[in-house]
Amino acid sequence: MKVVALVSGGKDSCYAMMKSIHYGHQIVALANLMPVDDSVDELDSYMYQTVGHQIIIKYAECMGLPLFRRRIQGSSRHLELGYKKTEGDEVEDMYILLREVKRQIPSVTAVCSGAIASDYQRLRVESVCSRLGLVSLAYLWKQDQSVLLNEMIANGIVAVTVKVAAMGLDPAKHLGKELALLNAYLHKLKESYGINVCGEGGEYETLTLDCPLFTNARIVLDEYQVVMHSSDSIAPVGVLHPLAFHLENKPDDRSLKTQDKIHDICMQKLGSVFEVHDSLEGFEAECKPLDCTYPIDVVEHKFNVSRTNNMNTFSICCSLQDSCSDLQEDLTIVLRKTESELATFDFGWENVLYIHLYIDDMNKFSEANETYVKFITQQRCPFGVPSRSTVEMPLVEMGFSRAYVEVLVANNKDKKVLHVQSISSWAPSCIGPYSQATLHEGILHMAGQLGLDPPTMNLCGGGPGVELEQALKNSEAVAKSFNRSISTSAISFVIYCSKNISLSERVDIEKKHETILRQMKIFDSQKGKKYKTLEPVFLYVLVPNLPKRAYVEVKPILYVEDGADEEIETMTKSSCSKTSCYWGFKQESWHDSCIQKCVIPGKICVIILSITSELAAKISNDSLPADYVNNNDQHSLPKSCMEQLSKFCIYLLDKVIIDNDFAWEDIMSLRFYIPVSLQMSVELIQPMFCNALFELSQISQREVKKVEPIFNLVPVIGAGRSASSMDDLVTCELLAQKS
């Protein structure tokens, strides 16, 4: 991509340019924001470094690039973490500046910045980029600051301190000193006082005088003045005010020929400086969300709609019974119906925590996404957009429409959303209206992670095992943002596997998953990190296709406990059952082989129930052929057998729920994965589970089922607790939480 670089003059923005070039992008212009008054060194700004701004004008000549500058008219007015367009805010100066760059250089598609740890700054850059249709590049984001500082120095960034404001840093001694000379001392201060060695806490600021990108000349600071802002005896604050400087030309035989890369920028002279004033009338580059208020009469259609009973956090599932035979049209109608279901509770998309998007053809992913973004927008979700998982499922084969949506809904807006739209080396970006993770009432719902290399956003080559390893690394990066690890805090893993993976590769995936989690635990323990270790449940699902034709997609759910001394139990077994015998079923020793569970007493219960052909023979030996084996080939299952299996599933779920002091009213989500090889339609299977739940309500005299179904049927190629045997006849996934 062609990139405009936001430059403050500091080491971070310069190294961000170098990293952007390293990952194949092309810097075609520079952009800088400066004070209205040239004599002022520093503004009271949460966004911009301005110390040393007098020298930035020379960057254009040093790099042979056009430099666009704007004087900061606004101030910090919108102080909430997430930014909304606010008149008079200093962020609007960045918008006007970058909009002018885009007007003069239409080929610009991305912006790079030196954000390392500040969500406040990153979110504002991302907001401006979103409005202008630009991609944010933040290759320093969440990187280890000690490693970064050493890399900057090793890669030829020559920067001097222009502000100090931390314990151990003395303006008289440390201003104007090169970073290379201060490196060891900064690390010593980190050990002594816990400072950020890259200055992310405002401990110091720098001005880059030379780096490999300065192909024409380096800057020489001839004379400066130390201006004291505070003479505090513990942490005095001072800035460097440049008085005289000049350029020192570099030889022509340089390794990086900037001019060769930017011949098609524009007709302007290289190294020109443009001052951007107020916005030009008649030019509107802001990208506005498409209006989706066009009328769609959902009454004309028949739907499959289900909702779980939990009144605090519940799932709504929706699909069409009468498909329009077009994915976009089906998805539009399903999303509109979901919207109307939310409205019955006086809710909107802002109440949605997570969205499972099932489509019948991954080749039409872009079309599905185009429809999706018309409904779920930043404007409609001011507290953060939902996390999402998108998977191709064999929907039509089981009688579903071409698009199927499941939303997890909260009756409050007390959620914490992690939505990083910038491309970085941290974890894959979520440029659209879906987030990496959503934390709500102690449960962290993570978006499905592919094996994407974060800085390039390309799938890692090397096969399914390599993709899985990268997907787990990406998941771990997201978990670390919440001070957790997937190796110790996960309560469940759903691993979607493409049908293009061979059986031997599936076995390798499962082994690698176990190995990586074990290595993560060891690594954290060696670093002295103490997490309470949970034993998660595992579910492997075989699907036709995944986004980007990936081999695997990993979807973890984590428990983020709110008490340091909280009791945690996992994989508990009850010595006796509190449930009665229903439909002739009674407690058997082999029942435990059907169940995986992770229980946090009084709070969370996760259950995976697997019914294999072998177990089905024990459950329904009068109706299942003795030689019946499900190997994902087409084998119709007798209706009487499925009826028995549906009752057994409900019986066993009820047993585990009651034995662990939970209730059906606590269920947030309940899915039954059914292989299409059974050749049974949703119209046939859904009533079986509904009848079983109704009968349970009658027999137990407990309210288990309401009018609509409380479960979601998901058609799959196969599913199971093991990657090597995704051949269950029925697989159930249940998540419950006490209010």
Secondary structure, DSSP 8 states (H G I E B T S, - for coil): -EEEEE--SSHHHHHHHHHHHHTT-EEEEEEEEE-SSTT----S-SS---TTHHHHTTHHHHHT--EEEEE---B----SSS----TTBHHHHHHHHHHHHHHH-TT--EEE---SS-HHHHHHHHHHHHHHT-EEE-TTTT--HHHHHHHHHHTT-EEEEEEE-STT--HHHHTT-BHHHHHHHHHHHHHHH---TT-TTSSEEEEEEE-TT--SEEEEEEEEEEEEEE--SSS-EEEEEEEEEEEEE--S--S--HHHH-TTS-SS-TT-EEE--S--TT-----------S---GGGS-EEEEE-S-SSEEEEEEEESS--S-HHHHHHHHHHHHHHHHHTTT--GGGEEEEEEEES-GGGHHHHHHHHHHHS-TTT-TT---EEEEEE--TGGGT--SEEEEEEEESS--EEEE---SB-SSS----SS-BSEEEETTEEEE--B--EETTTTEE-SS-HHHHHHHHHHHHHHHHHTTT--HHHHEEEEEEEEETTS-HHHHHHHHHHHHHHHHHHHHHHHHTT--------EEEEEEESB-GGG-SEEEEEEEE--S-TT-----S---SS--S---TT----GGGGGGEEEEEETTTEEEEEEEE-HHHHHHH-TTTS-TT---SSS-----HHHHHHHHHHHHHHHHHHHHHTT--GGGEEEEEEEEEGGG---HHHHHHHHHHHHHHHHHHHTS----SS-SSEEEEESEEESSTT----SEEEEEEEE--
